[in-house]
């Protein structure tokens, strides 16, 4: 470990460590909030207890963070409907200005004395393998770590979190698909600090498997596997994308080779304006295409998997039709965008369709007969195609090399034609994205994508100036 690395870590540690006043304020706020929540729960006819979980409970939060996670545990035999009803009732009393969010079940999110609070109901189960809801594990995570984290390891966790945030791979939400706080804490315990994590990550050859509690019982296919010490059937790193594993490796090598504090600070690009977007489009010589629509009313963890599925579906179909997607992305706020950059925007009127080799007698005869008959039918001037449009007869069948070939009319000669047709609904879209498109969408091509800069200038800056 170099003196330069130590100096950087020391500076970051000083910056991200809460001072005594901040710790005292957090403790006082959580105490008052817990009392309010317990008072609301006491009005119910079931036994409950309230537990503080997450980084604030474990002393690993970063200076300036204002997040409190409070869980209300209910008896394991309580009906799910009652858990949801009671959980919301308690949440609304404790956080009168709060709003309802939904993950596996609803919970209340709100503000309390300047802190952002998640107030979540869960089941009080015997152990993490007996969960009835995914959030039931969380108190066990807190208990496991509280036994193992001391002041020194908590300090290491905070520095590690700052690094992961700085390089853009922190957060297990399905938009980011990075490392969770719990995963970061487990890695610090496993490797013994940020420097050791970086040295290991720099040489990872995925898949990498870690088993902190030596369960040795489950197998996973993710690039990084960290078996949950409290539940051997769960990979704590399941949400981590292969791209973010690669980013972690890249920046681990960079920090080790050139220690510097800027890697601990998020590097947000300046948003592009419309003129800058047009300039980027011209410089690249590609054809950008955007499908823009009103984002469905979903939480991020439901919206982003559907956006990714829809983007993959549209990309695959455009590639199949010969439009060669160069790169793609998805953006979302109140509006959502599937952004596609094409190497080929226009295709000829005809496309080649290869049949079987002539020597494969039965299949070859079937192919030849089908297209020979189609040619004869479309030569009949009295024939009207079922869709009422003009159909050109195929060229062929003819023999190329050892097989039959026809050249037939292409369904869509431009990406715009395809994306504005009903055929776009036949690709593998997320269900709610398909519904949103059915309600109306806009297709922007070429310089017209510059209008997206108003809402997505930062996202477009990232797209046109990509970094690891």
Buried (B, 14 or more C-beta within 10 A) or exposed (E): EEEEBEEBBEEBBEBBBBEEEBBEBBEEBBEEBBEBBBEBBEEBEEEBEBBBBBBBBBBBBBBEBBBBBBBBBBEBEBEEEBBBBBBBBBBBBBBEEBEEBEBEBBBBBBEBEEBEBBBBBBBBBEEBBEBBBEBBBBBBBBBBBEEBBEEEBBBBBBBBBBBBBBBBBBBBEBBBBBBBBBBBBBBBBBBEBBBBBBBBBBEBEEEBBBBBEEBEEBEBEBBBBBBBBBBBEBBBBBBBBEEBBBBBBBBBBBBBEEBEBEBBBEEEBEBBBBEBBBBBBEEEEBBBBBBBBEBBEBEEBBBBBBBBBBBBBBBEBBEEBBBBBBBBBBBBEEBBBBBBBBEBBEBEEBBEBEBBBBEBEEEBEEBBEBBBEBBEEBEEEEEEEEEEEEBEBBBBBEEEEEBBBBBBBBEBBBBBBBBBEEBBEEBEBBEBBBEBBEEEBEBBBBEBBBBBBEBBBBBBBBBBEEEE
